[in-house]
Amino acid sequence: MISGTDIDTAGAGVQVREGSIRLRDGRRFAYVEAGDLSGLPVFFIHGNPGSRYMRHPDDRLTHGLGVRLITPDRPGYGLSDYQPGRTLLDFPDDLEQLANALKVGRFALMGVSAGGPYVAACAWRLGERLTRAAIVSGAAPLKRPGAMAGVNRDYRNAYAMAGWPEWLLHPLMAMHDRQVRANPKRALDGVLAHASADDRAVLADPLIAAQVQGWRREATRNGVAGMRREAHILAAPWQVPLEEIRCDVDLWYWEGDSIVPQQMGQYLATRIPRAVPHFLPGGGHFSIYSHWKDILTPLARAGV
């Protein structure tokens, strides 16, 4: 069953649709559609923390490319029900159920940051259903030599903590989340303190800053259980045979990113047979905003 509402975005003449479905196991799975709602479907997998509200704030860019952008909340984020014990390989089935409910046949897929591993899992599991995929500043497997090369100190510590038992990680995440929710501006300032010059320029746009704060706030509206489970998933082996992915996969990484450095993309490029690398100078972890149209264009063309 699908439930949802259409919203006209602030005089832009572009529709945004909020909705949710019930999965076979009874869980609620929430999503947002934006851009051209009759256009070519591209599913977008958000980062961690993240939510269905993660996208470029100017929906006219997406609409102009003829893209119907569909962004679900992963289990435990936003309005999607928590799934105890979930793994990376549970997600492709959730996504396929959503595609079926929306009567979407073949589609493109992109994911950013912690959403990158899910793109790889879906590209392997869903096979011919994908027209093309994109991993944008996406984390690579952490259980490998050199996985932390180029990662800044704060995120090196965060990646290390991701391997802690969930019962130990939960109170620390909950405390941090309370601080972020109590003072969103201070939290954003903390991100900026470790950001590249290009990232600081991107986040100086008040619309983008507000959008980032909005999807971050929505991510943990029902607590940090989803984020806690996500940390466990990121630290665990993927169990995805990257060499068996058969669709074209664009890899977008920037030199100035110290959260997910280019070496992670280079690792994926050596293992995904039809990888299309885009390793660019400058930039940073938020370059998805400044390169939004560049990233979406090949995905849109693949569905024509």
N, C-alpha and C positions, 0 to 999 in steps of 0.2 A: 504494500500500500504506500502511495506517495502522498505527502501533505506538503503544502508550501504556499507562499505568497509572492506576488510580483511587486517590486518597488521601483519607482522612477527616480533615478539618481540625480538629485540636485540640478534640475534644469538642463542636464546634458543630453536629454533625449535618448538615453540608453537605459534599458531595463536590467534590473538585477532581480534574480529569483532566489528566494530562500526556500529550502525544502528539507525533507527527511524521509527515509524509508524504514521499514522494519525488515531486518535481515532474517534469514531462515531460522536462526536460533533465538529470535525475539529481540535482539538488540536494536536500539535506534541508531541510525547512521545519518548524520546531518551533512548538508552540503549547501553551497551557493553557486549559482550560475550567473555569469556576467559576460559583457561584450555583446556579440551578435547571437541572440538566443535561438536563431534559426540557422546559424552558421556551422562551420566544421568543428566537431567536438575535440577539445583538448582537455584532458584531466590534469589537474595541477596538484602535486603532493607537497604540502607545506613542510616547513622546517620544525625544529624543536627548541624552545616552545613555539607553537604556531597554531593556526586555526583556519577555518573556512574563509575567514576575512582576509587572508593573505593574498595580495595581488597588487598590481600597479594601481594607484588611486585614480588615474585618469582612464576610465573605462572606454573612452573614445578611441584610445590606441588599440585596444583589443578588438573593439567593434570594427574599426577601420580595416583590420586584417581579415575580417569575416570569421573570427574565432569565437566559438561558444566555449568559454572557459568554465570548467566545472571543478570546484575545489571542495573536497570533503574534509570534515574533521576526522582525524584518525581516532580509533577507540580510546576513550578517556580524555579527549580534548573537546572543548566547546560543548556542543550538545550531543556528541556521539557517546553512547554508553561505554563504560569501561569493560574491557575483556580480560579477565584474569588469565595470567600465564600466556598471553599472546606472544607470537614469534613473528619474525620478519616474513615468513612464508605463509602466515595466515592472511595477510592483507590482500594479495591478489584475488582471493575469493570474494572478499568484501567489495572490492572495486568492480569485479565482474557482475556481482549482483546489482550494484548501483547502475552500471551501464545497461543492464538488461531492463531494469525498472524504468529507465529514462528512454528506452527503445533506441539506444545507441548501438550500432553494429561495430564497425571498425573505428578506431580513434587514435589520436596521438596522445603522448604522455610526457609530462615534464615534472621534475621535482627539484627542490632547492635544499641545500645543506643536508640536514638529517633526512630529508625526503628522498635524497639520491639513492640510498640503498633500496628503498621501496620501488623506485623505477627499475632498478636492475632485477629485483625479484619478479615484478610484473612482466617485464620484457621477456624473462625466461619462461614464466608459468603461462602467460596468456598468448605467447607466440604470434601466430598469424593475425590475431585480433588487432595488433598494434600496427599503425602505418609508419610511425617513427617515434623516437624517444629523445629526451634531452635531460642530462644531469647537469645541474647548475650549481657550482660551488659545493658539490656533493661529497660527503664523507666516503672514504674508502675503508675497506676492512682494517680494523685496528690491531688484529692479531697477526702482525707481520713485522719483520725487521725494518727499522727506519720509519715507522708509522707516524712518529711525532716530529720528524724533521720539519723545521720551519713553523711549528705551532707556537704561538705566544705562551708565556708562562701561565696566565690565568686559564687558558683553555687546555693547556697540557695537564694542569691539575684537575680540570673538569673531566677530561677524558679518562684520567686515572681513577677518579672517584666513580665514574660510570660502572666500573667493575666491582664496586662494593656490593654486599648483600642489600637487597631492597629494603629490609627492615631498618638498616642503619642509614640508608640514603634518604628515606622518607622524611624524617624530622628536619634534616638539613635543608632539603628542598622546600618543605613547607615554610620554614622560617624565612628563607630567601624570597619565596613567593609573596609572603606577607609584606616584606620590605618593598618589593617591586610594586605591588598593588597600592601600597600606602603612599608611595612617592614615585610615580612613573617618570617624572622629569629627571630625578636623581638617577634612576636606573638607566635612562637613555644617556645621560651624561657619562655614566660608567662605561657604557659601550663606546662612546665617542673617545674616551681617554685612551683606548687601545686601537682606535680605528686609523686606517690610512687617510692621507689627505683627500683622496678621491671619495672615500666613504663619508668623511665629514662634510664634503660638499654635497653629496647626495642627501644626507640626513639634515642638511640645513634647509631643505625645501620643507616648509611647514606641513604641506599636504602628505608628503612621504613620512615625516616624523609622526604625524597624527595617525597615519595608517599603521605604522609599525607598533605604536603604543596600543592601538585598537585591537590588532590581532593577538598581541601579547596578553592583553587583559582578558580577552575571550578564551584564550587557551586553557586557563586554569579556573574558569568560572565555577567548576565543580570539584576543585581540589587538584592535587599534584599526582594522583595515582597514574594517570596516563603518561605524564612526563617521567615519573619514576620508572615505569616499565620500559619506556623508550630508552632510558639510559642503559638499562640492562641489555636491550636488543642491540644497541650500538656497540657495546663492549664485547658482545658474543660473536663467534664465527658466523658468517652469513649463511652458509650452506646453499649458496647460489653458484652453480657452475657458470661463471662468466663467459667461458669459451663456447657455451651453447646458445648464447643470445644471438638471434638471427636478424633482427631489424637494425636499421641505421640508428646509432646513438650519438647525438651531439654532446660533446663534453666541453662545458664552458667554465674556465678557471682564469683567475687574475693574479698577476705577480704580487700585488699588494695585499693579498688575503693571508692573514696570519691565523685565522680560525680554521679554514680548510685550505691549506697551501696547494700550490700547483702540483707538488709531487703526488698528491692523492689522485688527481686526475690523470697524471702520467702513468700511475700504476694501473688504473682502469683501462687506459688506452692500450696497454700492452696485452690485455687479456680479453677485451671485447672485440670480436673479429671485425665488426663493421663500425668501429668507433670513428667519429669525425671530430678531431681535436680542434678546439678554439682556445689556445693558451695565449692570453693577451697581456700586454704590459700595463703597469699601473693598476688602477681599479682597487677592488677590495671585496669584502664579503657581501656588500649590499649592491654590487654592480648589476645585479639582476634588474634593478630599477632603471639604471641608465642605459641598459642594453635590452630592454623589454621587447621592442619590436624586432631586433636582430635575432633574439632567441626564438620568438614565436613564428617568424616568417618561414623557416624551413619546415616547421611542424604543420603550418597551415597549407603550404604547397604540397606536402606529402599526401594530404587528404583530398586533393583536387582530382 
